[in-house]
Amino acid sequence: MNTIKKMTVMVLIGIIATTYACNREGYDIFEITNVEEIVTSSEIKSFFEDLPDPGHIIEATTSSEVSVTCNSERGVIYTFPAGQYVLANGDPYVGEVNIKITELLTRSEMFLYGRATISDGKIIESDGEFLVDVRSTPGDEELFLATGAVLNIKIPNSNPDNDMELFRGQGQEEDFTWIPQGQDPNGWNNVQFSEWGTQDSTGWDFGYECFSENLQWINVDKFYEEFDESELTKVCIELPEEYTNTNTSVFMVFDDYDSFLNMWGDPDSKQFCEPYSATPIGFNITFVSISKLTSDTYYLGTASSVITEDHLEFITPVEMSFDDIKAFIDGL
């Protein structure tokens, strides 16, 4: 029997840093550049590096030739298939594997990891995001599921949504998006309602049973209702001039949905804007800016608004301690 161990570890620094350090080398007060390297001196980057991990990580070491089930403390069950791993070049892999699952079930956890809920420019609502990393050991090579193999995920939910489907994460930073999995993402073929015995065998859980063809970033999502173009609008934030894309990250959080978007620096307007012009007019939004202007000074800006056409929000951040900003994020 394989031994599954659960442990809390520090933040996945690489993910947090590259996601939130949205500025690139050469940016200075929103100057335009084509250089593709991340600025390593950005002050805002270190703020997110210092944040603690959401605390829901599951790890296991096992043989690639046996099926293994990992149970999280929140009742999510992950079942990996036996003998179904391949390398990046498609060759079968046989040997020992390390499994690491980062489980993000709340809006604040999703916010911490910065994987905005957007798919091809359309806003989506999440019922759970998962980073499933499987690697060879030794060698530390990323492994993939063979064609036809699936990772089974059971997610307890007392009120599951009939419209949910599976999405996979693709891209980095501004280019990151969620792509529907499967040949027919609207056909209810990779998420089902299901019931299963609880981990302690004392009862039954009910919720989503998911069948993922992919590893890495996985999301249980649905698209918002269809909107006419006239019902959507551009949204921007304007901050005092000392708050730039080298020291500030800005977000919009949907109050009535488990969704949030990054707002990227616009070099022309020197504003932070939602880049897709995909925000529905009339939605309730909380805007959040987080800044680190010096090595030990943090600032938080917030505003709650109902979205209007060509929405422009003016925010003046206030100095706040690291712990107080973390508590604010936890409350989202």
Buried (B, 14 or more C-beta within 10 A) or exposed (E): EEEBEBEEEEBBBEBBBBBBBBBBEEBEEBEEEEEEEBBEEBBBBEBBBBBEBBEBBBBBBBBBEEBBBBBBEEBBBBBBBEBBBBBEEEEEBEEBBBBBBBBBBBBBBBBBBBBBBBBEEBBBBBBBBBBBBBBBEEEEEEBBBBEEBBBBBBBBBEEBBEEBBBBBBBEEBEEBBBBBBBEEBEEBBBBEBBEBEEBEEEEEBBBBBBBBBBBBBBBBBBBBEEBEEEEBBBBBBBBEEEBBBBBBBBBBBBBEBBBBBBBBBBBEEBBBBBBBEBBBBEBEBBBBBBBBBEEEEBBBBBBEBEBEEEBEBEBEBEEBEEEEBBEBBEEB
